[in-house]
Amino acid sequence: MDARRENEPTPMPNRTTVERKSERELVVTRTFNGPTRIVFEAWTKPELLKRWWAPKSAGVSLLSCEADVRVGGSYRFEFGHDGSKRMAFFGRYIEVTPYSRLVWTNDESEDGAVTTVTFEERGGKTLLVLRELYPSKKALDGALAGMEGGMPETFEQLDELLVTLGASVGRA
Amino acid sequence: MVQYARALDASFAALSDATRRGVLEQLGRADASITDLAEKFHMTLTGMKKHVGVLEQAGLVTTEKVGRVRTCKLGRRRLEQEAEWIERFRQLWEARFDALDEVVEELKRKEKVDGRKKRE
């Protein structure tokens, strides 16, 4: 056991970090135990993408997943809560650089972010950085408030109210 | 989760009143004493104290007594809520990335097998 540990250090758990870099930008980082060509593949082939984009623990299931990962190509993901309400996320890829960079738009609303994902290889591992740049502070605040997926509707409405109130207070 | 729901309940109750919403907006502009607020909203000191009490209970407002004056300011709840939202967002990505780890492992294994086949 000990001899093995010398050659092959116990891998550190890969932590996902999220930081609000500015009023309009969220940045997610994570390291993966594989080269960029493999990680990039998992982001660009729909049959692979759908295996991890809607994990069971998130409480939603992916009903359909189409992604034409080329510059100008479009994507569309449809989610459902127990088959009831369908939610669609869609947009276009505006930059596709193999193994290093993906940029896409989120066109569900005019408050949608532009998402940039970069893949950087470090000793056989991949450092992944995902940036969501929103058109305004209000849009980012609203997107975060929308994270209350499991909350009853009343609470969602309250969240909206709090955000609106927060935004109007912030402006004053 | 239950605790969070309770906090939201308190916020909901606090925000159901137009005066209290007005008070929050006012405090967003500047801190104010209860006397200032009572004057601004044309009500008695006792009435305003009650409203501020409800807002304080919900964590939307904090008050501090200096000498004889009780000053009210916006609570920290908005910041706490943002931290909570960001944590939830992080958990979503963490769950996705844990699943992505498995896909990456599988692709690595496959590549190894394919590589071996090519050599054979």
HADDOCK unambig.tbl for C-alpha pairs under 7 A between the chains (distance, minus, plus):
assign (segid A and resid 16 and name CA) (segid B and resid 90 and name CA) 6.83 0.50 0.50
assign (segid A and resid 16 and name CA) (segid B and resid 94 and name CA) 5.64 0.50 0.50
assign (segid A and resid 17 and name CA) (segid B and resid 90 and name CA) 6.64 0.50 0.50
assign (segid A and resid 18 and name CA) (segid B and resid 90 and name CA) 5.77 0.50 0.50
assign (segid A and resid 32 and name CA) (segid B and resid 101 and name CA) 6.63 0.50 0.50
assign (segid A and resid 34 and name CA) (segid B and resid 104 and name CA) 6.52 0.50 0.50
assign (segid A and resid 38 and name CA) (segid B and resid 104 and name CA) 6.43 0.50 0.50
assign (segid A and resid 38 and name CA) (segid B and resid 107 and name CA) 6.73 0.50 0.50
assign (segid A and resid 39 and name CA) (segid B and resid 104 and name CA) 6.22 0.50 0.50
assign (segid A and resid 52 and name CA) (segid B and resid 96 and name CA) 5.40 0.50 0.50
assign (segid A and resid 52 and name CA) (segid B and resid 99 and name CA) 4.89 0.50 0.50
assign (segid A and resid 52 and name CA) (segid B and resid 100 and name CA) 5.24 0.50 0.50
assign (segid A and resid 53 and name CA) (segid B and resid 96 and name CA) 5.58 0.50 0.50
assign (segid A and resid 54 and name CA) (segid B and resid 96 and name CA) 6.67 0.50 0.50
assign (segid A and resid 55 and name CA) (segid B and resid 95 and name CA) 6.18 0.50 0.50
assign (segid A and resid 55 and name CA) (segid B and resid 96 and name CA) 5.67 0.50 0.50
assign (segid A and resid 55 and name CA) (segid B and resid 99 and name CA) 6.60 0.50 0.50
assign (segid A and resid 57 and name CA) (segid B and resid 95 and name CA) 6.73 0.50 0.50
assign (segid A and resid 58 and name CA) (segid B and resid 92 and name CA) 6.41 0.50 0.50
assign (segid A and resid 144 and name CA) (segid B and resid 85 and name CA) 5.54 0.50 0.50
assign (segid A and resid 144 and name CA) (segid B and resid 86 and name CA) 6.75 0.50 0.50
assign (segid A and resid 145 and name CA) (segid B and resid 85 and name CA) 6.46 0.50 0.50
assign (segid A and resid 147 and name CA) (segid B and resid 85 and name CA) 6.50 0.50 0.50
assign (segid A and resid 147 and name CA) (segid B and resid 88 and name CA) 6.66 0.50 0.50
assign (segid A and resid 147 and name CA) (segid B and resid 89 and name CA) 6.52 0.50 0.50
assign (segid A and resid 158 and name CA) (segid B and resid 12 and name CA) 6.52 0.50 0.50
assign (segid A and resid 169 and name CA) (segid B and resid 25 and name CA) 5.34 0.50 0.50
assign (segid A and resid 169 and name CA) (segid B and resid 28 and name CA) 5.01 0.50 0.50
assign (segid A and resid 170 and name CA) (segid B and resid 28 and name CA) 6.82 0.50 0.50
assign (segid A and resid 172 and name CA) (segid B and resid 28 and name CA) 6.96 0.50 0.50
assign (segid A and resid 172 and name CA) (segid B and resid 29 and name CA) 5.95 0.50 0.50
